[in-house]
Amino acid sequence: MPVTRDQILGELQRLTLPDGGNLVSRDMIRALTIDAGQVRYVIEAPDPATARKMEAIRAASEELVAALPGVTRVAAALTAHEERAAPPPPPQSAPPSLKMGGHPKPTTTAMRPEGVKHIIAIGSGKGGVGKSTVSSNLAVALAAKGKKVGLLDADIYGPSQPRMMGCDKRPASPDGEHIEALHAHGVTMMSIGNMLDEGKAVVWRGPMLMGAMQQLLTQVQWGELDVLLIDLPPGTGDVQLTLGQRSSLDGAIVVSTPQDVALLDARKAIDMFQTLKVPLFGMIENMSSFICPECGHEAHPFGHGGVAAEAQKLGVPLLGSLPLDLETRLAGDSGRPVALEGGVQARAYHDLADRLIEAGLV
Ligand SMILES: Nc1ncnc2c1ncn2[C@@H]1O[C@H](COP(=O)(O)OP(=O)(O)OP(=O)(O)O)[C@@H](O)[C@H]1O
């Protein structure tokens, strides 16, 4: 039986707060979503000082919810109403005073950075299918072909590009307004993870999320780019909707594993792009096979051909099938995407890059 919203709120009521009441009775739970066993919610504290004291409560709430039957993953984030008083000036050595995640500035224009020729979103229905791996490898493969490539990690819940691209620096902002983009392996990049303290669970309420996206697109100095790849969070939430509606995406690529459950979710992501009238450039099947390095036997741990069949049904191209491969994971973890090296894995990403270039999409 899938877990219900009421069951989750019931568990959260069990956590008594030090100053009385619980997370539910004090109306602190926001943006509770349940997506195929994955539960996400935001705990909104009345002010940042209280939020800082609530880390133990946040962690305990995740443990309680994770113990419910039918829950496969829990992500709880702490946020707080903004303080009204001006913050004290930062010490000289502090990172730039970039206030991320404020309410979006009202604007009628699209959030499209100037000088960027194409914007392509890389999405997935489900987390962990390899969307970030594909984004980083495609970015370095396109850059190796002489394209000016940007990579924007918009995965607010689990930004992985600083690790995958080996670039966890804080960006500079000499005027506190413009944010200098970072560079790694020939790619211009920025991640929400570069802006936040590592390991700190901070997520904003809906409007603040929009504000953060607006800042990443318009305050970051992306420069002249042939293409900006946007690594989306998994699923079909606020970030995807905002970017789909406001950033004039030229197209989207959906990554999935061949597994039925991943494909079901991928279909939802595809539906969302179609509703938003974002052209679907194609699908990528990741982890489609595994070649045993010892005996060369080919196995299909997540099934086989499911994404190809789905792409055919939808009438969209299957842009590539990428095997499950240890080197790919190790390279991602070490901050040097596998497409930087030679070999079969790199070839697969270079072929993907060639297809996009030949189709005039980049
Ligand atoms: N083809 C592959 N072979 C081996 N490992 C892979 C492959 N693709 C991805 N991985 C590994 O699987 C894990 C999840 O991949 P990744 O972070 O790219 O997925 P994701 O869809 O972006 O997940 P999330 O949305 O949760 O951030 C990572 O450790 C990555 O190195």
Ligand as a Chemical Component Dictionary entry (heavy atoms), coordinates in Angstrom:
data_LIG
# 
_chem_comp.id                   LIG 
_chem_comp.type                 NON-POLYMER 
_chem_comp.pdbx_formal_charge   0 
_chem_comp.three_letter_code    LIG 
# 
loop_
_chem_comp_atom.comp_id 
_chem_comp_atom.atom_id 
_chem_comp_atom.alt_atom_id 
_chem_comp_atom.type_symbol 
_chem_comp_atom.charge 
_chem_comp_atom.model_Cartn_x 
_chem_comp_atom.model_Cartn_y 
_chem_comp_atom.model_Cartn_z 
_chem_comp_atom.pdbx_ordinal 
LIG N1  N1  N 0 25.739 4.399  -16.365 1  
LIG C1  C1  C 0 26.111 4.366  -15.093 2  
LIG N2  N2  N 0 26.944 3.404  -14.636 3  
LIG C2  C2  C 0 27.314 3.351  -13.326 4  
LIG N3  N3  N 0 26.920 4.220  -12.403 5  
LIG C3  C3  C 0 26.092 5.205  -12.802 6  
LIG C4  C4  C 0 25.650 5.340  -14.148 7  
LIG N4  N4  N 0 24.833 6.423  -14.218 8  
LIG C5  C5  C 0 24.777 6.948  -12.971 9  
LIG N5  N5  N 0 25.529 6.208  -12.123 10 
LIG C6  C6  C 0 25.722 6.424  -10.687 11 
LIG O1  O1  O 0 24.440 6.348  -10.058 12 
LIG C7  C7  C 0 24.339 7.328  -9.029  13 
LIG C8  C8  C 0 23.143 8.251  -9.326  14 
LIG O2  O2  O 0 23.419 8.958  -10.513 15 
LIG P1  P1  P 0 23.032 10.483 -10.694 16 
LIG O3  O3  O 0 23.352 11.277 -9.469  17 
LIG O4  O4  O 0 23.599 10.929 -11.996 18 
LIG O5  O5  O 0 21.462 10.319 -10.814 19 
LIG P2  P2  P 0 20.335 11.440 -10.785 20 
LIG O6  O6  O 0 19.243 10.923 -11.639 21 
LIG O7  O7  O 0 20.888 12.768 -11.122 22 
LIG O8  O8  O 0 19.926 11.373 -9.260  23 
LIG P3  P3  P 0 19.251 12.537 -8.356  24 
LIG O9  O9  O 0 18.171 13.100 -9.167  25 
LIG O10 O10 O 0 18.779 11.767 -7.161  26 
LIG O11 O11 O 0 20.324 13.526 -8.102  27 
LIG C9  C9  C 0 25.664 8.069  -9.001  28 
LIG O12 O12 O 0 26.485 7.479  -8.023  29 
LIG C10 C10 C 0 26.267 7.798  -10.391 30 
LIG O13 O13 O 0 27.696 7.800  -10.371 31 
# 
loop_
_chem_comp_bond.comp_id 
_chem_comp_bond.atom_id_1 
_chem_comp_bond.atom_id_2 
_chem_comp_bond.value_order 
_chem_comp_bond.pdbx_ordinal 
LIG N1  C1  SING 1  
LIG C1  N2  SING 2  
LIG C1  C4  DOUB 3  
LIG N2  C2  DOUB 4  
LIG C2  N3  SING 5  
LIG N3  C3  DOUB 6  
LIG C3  C4  SING 7  
LIG C3  N5  SING 8  
LIG C4  N4  SING 9  
LIG N4  C5  DOUB 10 
LIG C5  N5  SING 11 
LIG N5  C6  SING 12 
LIG C6  O1  SING 13 
LIG C6  C10 SING 14 
LIG O1  C7  SING 15 
LIG C7  C8  SING 16 
LIG C7  C9  SING 17 
LIG C8  O2  SING 18 
LIG O2  P1  SING 19 
LIG P1  O3  DOUB 20 
LIG P1  O4  SING 21 
LIG P1  O5  SING 22 
LIG O5  P2  SING 23 
LIG P2  O6  DOUB 24 
LIG P2  O7  SING 25 
LIG P2  O8  SING 26 
LIG O8  P3  SING 27 
LIG P3  O9  DOUB 28 
LIG P3  O10 SING 29 
LIG P3  O11 SING 30 
LIG C9  O12 SING 31 
LIG C9  C10 SING 32 
LIG C10 O13 SING 33 
# 
